[in-house]
Amino acid sequence: MPPTIKLMKTLAKISFAAILCASPTFALAHDEAHNVVETYAEIAHLTFEDSLITAIELQDQIDAFLAEPTEANLQAAKDAWLAARVPYQQTEAYRFGNAIVDDWEGRVNAWPLDEGLIDYVDASAYGLESDTNPLFNANIIANKEISINGETLVVDEITPAFLSEKLHEAGGVEANVATGYHAIEFLLWGQDLNGTDAGTGNRPATDYSLENCTNDNCDRRRQYLDAASDLLVSDLEEMEANWEEDGAARKALEEKSEAEVLNTILTGLGSLSYGELAGERMKLGLLLNDPEEEHDCFSDNTHNSHYYDAKGIQNVYLGRYERLDGTVFEGTSIAHYVSHADEDVAKELRADIASTMNAFTAMVDRAETESYDQMIGEGNAEGNAIVQNAIDALVKQTRSIERAVAALSLEGVELEGSDSLDNPDAVFE
């Protein structure tokens, strides 16, 4: 059963003795500072809780599909995967500043992946070998033996423990993504062989049928999908608990000074906005006109993933989160700090965030007739412009975040960069 949704909580009391000893040049009153931290932590908890709820629904739909592997049940599992991406992507605003999230994130949302590690691929589109990944075509679903760093493993059954402890990032190669949303996405959709033309992956439901198996090894493919969905739920249970009142993530915030808390929040927002989303997830693919660089590449859901990343930044900055059931949590946010420190900077940042959301809404609207991988295709001037407009909005937004950092006289805020933005020529070297 999904966890109980707690819309209103009695928020834990945090001792701010340390906070008041190390403040930025402008500091809020004691109670307001307390409320900013509580709002930040509670939005994290509610967003991860919604992510867990949707992951459990995905798990249930996968179980129903494996019990009766029809096309209709496969579509229901796909729909559940798409729904699960909505709250999860909004949690990414908590990356880059919170070590507990950064250390964990690769288990659930690592990308891009060398899908030949997992299952069959079309070699003409995928390739036969890789100079950087010995497991490029290992296909653990088809092969019960796998060699990792010279050690031969016999894998009679594909289990959550095997995926998380042995196969994920095997050999120290980040592209060996064996767990999380994107591994499940590949198992549900299969390769997208359409390039920058219309169409998603088109895996048949019979890939999971024991009676009418297609593409062989249906029993092991079933094991993999089942194990990956179970693992996703358990990973999200762990992170949701970390943001509860006595959770490790909240305790980590309690130990920080006021300036360190602001540093954490703004590092996360600025790094996601600039280096990660504008750079690695968007500009790189646009420079290369490469559909392999889109985030949700098997399902063609990238436009939504990007939109909800941007939405997560807005949530945290404004201290407002709309839950899956439509209820809204609101509280004192970091925007209060900025508005008290420099009202002009505060107005500019609010306006930039609104402009960013408008640019991403335009991308989502275009995706009704043209998918993201088509938008970034070579020669598609209009589609390229839609993506570039969103990138430009993120960059401008980030500059306003930097001005907010300066207005608060914070030190040590280091935002993630990206060659795609900072040194685009290096992309082609």
BAZA-656470 format. One line per field, with one value per residue (C-alpha): x, y, z; residue number from 1. Coordinates in steps of 0.5 Angstrom, whole numbers, plus 2048, in hexadecimal, padded with zeros to 3 digits. Layout:
<recs>
px	[X_...]
py	[Y_...]
pz	[Z_...]
n	[NUM_...]
</recs>
This chain:
<recs>
px	[800_802_805_800_800_801_7FF_800_806_808_80F_815_818_81F_824_827_82D_832_82E_82E_835_837_832_833_833_82C_828_821_81E_81F_818_818_81F_81C_816_81A_81E_817_814_81A_81A_813_812_818_814_80D_811_814_80E_80A_810_80F_808_808_80E_80A_804_809_80B_804_803_809_807_800_804_808_802_7FF_804_7FF_800_7FB_7FE_805_802_7FF_806_809_804_806_80D_80B_807_80D_811_80D_80F_816_818_816_81B_821_821_824_82A_831_830_82E_833_82E_82A_830_833_82C_82A_82E_82A_824_825_82C_82C_82E_82E_832_82B_82F_831_82A_827_827_828_828_830_82F_82C_830_837_83B_840_842_849_847_842_844_83D_83A_837_837_82F_82E_827_82A_830_831_838_83B_842_844_84B_84D_848_843_83D_837_830_82B_826_825_824_824_82A_82E_82C_82D_834_837_834_833_839_83C_844_843_840_83B_837_836_82F_82B_826_821_81C_820_822_81A_819_81D_81A_813_814_81A_81F_81D_81F_81C_822_81F_819_812_811_813_816_811_813_80D_809_80B_812_810_80B_80D_808_80A_811_814_81B_81D_81E_818_818_81F_81C_816_81B_81E_818_815_81C_81D_816_817_81E_81B_816_81B_81F_81A_818_81F_81F_818_81A_820_81B_817_817_81C_820_827_826_822_827_82D_829_829_830_831_832_82D_832_834_82C_82B_832_82F_828_82B_830_82B_827_82C_830_82A_828_82E_833_82F_828_82A_831_831_82A_828_82E_832_82D_82B_832_833_82C_82C_826_82A_82C_824_823_81D_81F_81B_814_815_813_819_815_811_817_81A_814_813_81B_81A_813_817_81C_816_813_819_81A_813_811_80B_80A_803_802_800_7F9_7F9_7FA_7FF_804_807_80C_811_817_81E_81A_819_820_821_81C_81E_825_824_81D_81F_823_81D_818_81D_81E_817_816_81B_818_811_815_818_812_80E_814_813_80C_80D_811_80C_807_80B_80C_805_807_80E_812_818_81D_81A_81B_822_823_828_824_81E_81F_818_819_821_81E_819_81E_823_81E_81E_825_826_820_824_82B_827_824_82B_82E_828_82A_831_82F_82B_831_835_82F_82F_837_837_83E_840_83A_83D_838_839_83B_83B_840_839_838_83F_844_83F_845_847_841_844_84B]
py	[800_807_80B_80F_816_81B_822_826_824_826_829_827_82C_82E_831_837_839_837_83B_841_841_841_845_848_850_850_84B_84A_84A_843_841_843_83F_839_839_83A_833_830_832_82F_829_827_829_823_81F_81F_81F_819_816_817_814_80E_80E_80E_809_804_805_803_7FD_7FB_7FC_7F8_7F2_7F2_7F2_7ED_7E9_7EA_7ED_7F0_7F6_7FA_7F8_7FA_801_801_800_805_80B_809_80A_811_813_811_816_81C_81C_819_81E_824_821_822_829_826_823_827_82A_824_81E_819_81A_81B_814_811_814_80F_809_80C_811_810_811_810_808_803_7FF_7F9_7F7_7F6_7F3_7F1_7F7_7F9_7F9_7FD_803_801_7FF_7F8_7FB_801_803_805_800_7F8_7F7_7FB_7F5_7F0_7EF_7EC_7EA_7E5_7E3_7E0_7E1_7E8_7EA_7F0_7F3_7EC_7E8_7E3_7E4_7DE_7E2_7DC_7E1_7E9_7EC_7F3_7F1_7EF_7F5_7FA_7F7_7F4_7F6_7FE_802_7FB_7FC_803_805_80A_808_801_804_7FE_801_806_80A_809_802_801_805_801_7FB_7FE_801_7FE_802_808_807_80D_812_819_816_815_80F_80C_805_7FF_7F9_7F4_7F2_7EA_7EC_7EA_7E4_7DD_7DA_7DE_7E1_7E6_7E8_7E2_7E2_7E4_7E1_7E5_7EB_7EA_7EA_7F0_7F4_7F2_7F3_7FA_7FC_7F9_7FD_803_803_801_807_80C_809_80A_812_813_811_815_81C_81A_81E_819_818_818_81E_822_821_823_829_82A_82A_830_837_83C_83E_836_835_83B_838_831_834_838_834_82E_833_836_830_82D_833_834_82E_828_82A_830_82D_825_823_829_82C_826_823_829_82A_823_822_81B_818_813_819_81A_819_814_811_80B_80E_815_818_81D_823_821_81F_826_82A_827_828_82F_82F_82C_832_836_832_833_83A_83C_837_834_82D_82B_823_81E_81E_826_828_82E_82E_835_838_83E_83D_83F_845_848_849_84C_851_853_854_857_858_859_853_84F_852_850_849_848_84B_846_840_842_843_83C_838_83C_83A_832_833_835_82E_82A_82D_82C_824_823_823_822_81E_821_81D_820_827_826_823_826_82B_82C_833_834_82E_830_837_835_831_836_83B_837_836_83E_83F_83A_83E_844_841_83F_846_848_843_845_84C_849_846_84D_850_84C_84C_845_841_83B_83A_836_834_82F_831_82D_82D_82D_834_837_834_831_82F_82A_826_825_823]
pz	[800_7FF_805_808_805_80B_809_80F_814_81A_818_81D_821_81E_823_81F_824_81F_819_81D_81E_817_813_80C_80C_80C_811_812_819_81D_81B_814_813_816_812_80B_80D_80F_808_804_808_808_800_800_804_800_7F9_7FB_7FE_7F8_7F4_7F8_7F8_7F0_7F0_7F4_7EF_7E9_7ED_7EE_7E6_7E5_7E9_7E5_7DF_7E0_7E3_7DC_7D7_7D2_7CE_7D2_7D9_7D6_7D4_7DB_7DE_7D9_7DB_7E3_7E1_7DE_7E4_7E8_7E5_7E7_7EE_7EE_7E9_7EE_7F3_7EF_7F2_7F8_7F4_7F4_7FB_7FF_800_802_7FB_7F7_7FA_7F8_7F2_7ED_7F0_7ED_7E7_7E4_7DD_7D7_7D7_7D3_7D2_7CF_7D6_7D8_7D2_7CA_7C6_7BE_7BD_7B6_7BB_7C1_7BF_7C0_7C5_7CA_7CB_7D2_7D4_7D4_7D6_7D0_7CD_7D4_7D3_7DA_7D8_7D3_7D7_7DD_7DE_7DE_7DF_7E3_7E4_7E3_7E8_7E4_7E8_7E6_7E7_7E7_7E9_7E8_7EF_7F2_7F6_7F0_7EC_7F1_7F4_7EE_7E7_7E9_7E6_7E6_7E4_7E7_7E0_7E1_7DB_7DE_7E1_7E3_7E8_7E8_7E4_7DE_7DE_7DF_7D9_7D5_7D7_7D6_7CF_7CC_7C8_7C4_7BD_7BA_7BA_7BA_7B6_7BA_7BE_7C5_7C7_7C5_7C9_7C8_7CE_7CC_7CE_7D5_7D3_7D6_7D1_7CA_7CC_7C7_7C7_7CB_7D3_7D5_7DC_7DD_7DA_7DF_7E5_7E3_7E2_7E9_7ED_7EA_7EC_7F3_7F3_7F1_7F7_7FC_7FA_7FA_801_804_801_803_80A_80A_80A_80F_816_819_812_810_80B_810_815_810_80F_817_817_812_814_811_80B_80A_809_804_801_800_7FD_7F8_7F6_7F4_7F1_7ED_7EB_7E8_7E5_7E1_7E1_7E1_7DE_7D9_7D7_7D8_7D7_7D1_7CE_7CD_7C9_7C5_7C3_7C1_7BE_7C2_7C4_7C8_7CD_7CF_7D6_7D5_7CE_7CE_7CF_7CC_7D3_7D3_7D2_7D9_7DD_7DB_7DD_7E4_7E5_7E4_7E8_7EE_7EE_7EE_7F4_7F8_7F7_7F8_7FE_7FA_7F8_7F5_7F7_7F2_7F5_7F4_7FB_7FC_801_802_807_808_803_801_7FC_803_804_7FD_7FE_804_802_7FB_7F9_7F1_7F1_7F4_7EF_7E9_7EC_7EC_7E5_7E3_7E6_7E3_7DC_7DD_7DE_7D8_7D3_7D6_7D5_7CE_7CD_7D0_7CC_7C6_7C8_7C6_7BF_7BF_7C4_7C8_7C3_7BD_7C0_7C1_7BA_7B5_7B0_7B5_7B6_7B9_7BE_7BF_7C1_7C6_7CA_7C9_7CC_7D2_7D3_7D3_7D8_7DC_7DB_7DD_7E3_7E5_7E5_7E9_7EE_7EE_7F0_7F5_7F8_7F8_7FB_801_801_801_800_7FE_7F9_7F3_7ED_7E8_7E2_7DB_7D5_7D1_7D3_7D5_7D0_7CA_7C6_7CB_7C9_7C2_7C4]
n	[1_2_3_4_5_6_7_8_9_10_11_12_13_14_15_16_17_18_19_20_21_22_23_24_25_26_27_28_29_30_31_32_33_34_35_36_37_38_39_40_41_42_43_44_45_46_47_48_49_50_51_52_53_54_55_56_57_58_59_60_61_62_63_64_65_66_67_68_69_70_71_72_73_74_75_76_77_78_79_80_81_82_83_84_85_86_87_88_89_90_91_92_93_94_95_96_97_98_99_100_101_102_103_104_105_106_107_108_109_110_111_112_113_114_115_116_117_118_119_120_121_122_123_124_125_126_127_128_129_130_131_132_133_134_135_136_137_138_139_140_141_142_143_144_145_146_147_148_149_150_151_152_153_154_155_156_157_158_159_160_161_162_163_164_165_166_167_168_169_170_171_172_173_174_175_176_177_178_179_180_181_182_183_184_185_186_187_188_189_190_191_192_193_194_195_196_197_198_199_200_201_202_203_204_205_206_207_208_209_210_211_212_213_214_215_216_217_218_219_220_221_222_223_224_225_226_227_228_229_230_231_232_233_234_235_236_237_238_239_240_241_242_243_244_245_246_247_248_249_250_251_252_253_254_255_256_257_258_259_260_261_262_263_264_265_266_267_268_269_270_271_272_273_274_275_276_277_278_279_280_281_282_283_284_285_286_287_288_289_290_291_292_293_294_295_296_297_298_299_300_301_302_303_304_305_306_307_308_309_310_311_312_313_314_315_316_317_318_319_320_321_322_323_324_325_326_327_328_329_330_331_332_333_334_335_336_337_338_339_340_341_342_343_344_345_346_347_348_349_350_351_352_353_354_355_356_357_358_359_360_361_362_363_364_365_366_367_368_369_370_371_372_373_374_375_376_377_378_379_380_381_382_383_384_385_386_387_388_389_390_391_392_393_394_395_396_397_398_399_400_401_402_403_404_405_406_407_408_409_410_411_412_413_414_415_416_417_418_419_420_421_422_423_424_425_426_427_428_429]
</recs>
